[in-house]
Amino acid sequence: MAKKCIFCGEEFGTFSGKKLTVGYDSEDVCPACFEKYCDLGEAELAEKILATGRARHSQTIREYLTEQRAKEEAAQERARKREEKFMEMHPEMGKCPKCSNPMLRYGPVQLKLGEETFLFSDWNRLMSGALTVTLARCKECGYTEFYTPEENELV
């Protein structure tokens, strides 16, 4: 029984076809289209599949895309609120204390702990762990400050 590729519409044999998984379902594609589209992310792949108009599970794919967009918007909102809260707690990060230019925020960054010794220095650093900090750096003069996480974020 021949199947049709959802991208190009060409027919292919049952055993020569491939499947691309999108959300909770998979769609049949020819080997050439599989090679062309297999590296795309699921959301981008879902949009391309819906654009063809040949998807067998179009409703499920639409639901998946809606769900992914909602998750992405929620993550962006959480990041925005976290940034606002951080700037409320650290208003000094807004301007460089040396040249009064804006400070750029980087983080979280992990700093390795432990000291360099003649014997067992790698073991010492491995056992000491790391400290997670946020960096504020002036893009004009290079002045850098380190901020430790909030107390409730410490492990």
Disulfide bonds with the S-S distance in Angstrom:
none
